[in-house]
Amino acid sequence: MAPELLYCVSMDVELARQHWQDGNRRVEATRADHARYIRLTEQVDVVVAGLRRRVGQVFTLAELAVAYGGADDWARELLEDADPDGPPAAEAGTVADAAFHLYARGATDYRP
């Protein structure tokens, strides 16, 4: 891979990881609001299951970063399909970011 392309991929992965960490922090910050925290963590589980189907169980961080493109849209669809009678998934972006953060730990090249 050309050095410029390698740098670009590396920067995309690092930027994505920052988004994922921020989403996880936002979910964790809701712990004091027990009902909201439970709702968000249940939604994170739904998106993690969706990631498992989309990305598979063997993947790199770069492959996960590619799957991150458009994640807000497909995560919102997953969440609405999981609870069709519930309110719209108002925090789908945060939920998706937190799910990617958790799922990233399974990447073959994951480093904390």
Secondary structure, 3 states (H helix, E strand, C coil): CCHHHHHHHHHHHHHHHHHHHHHHHHHHCCCCCHHHHHHHHHHHHHHHHHHHHHHCCCCCHHHHHHHHCCHHHHHHHHHHHHCCCCCCCCCHHHHHHHHHHHHHCCCCCCCC
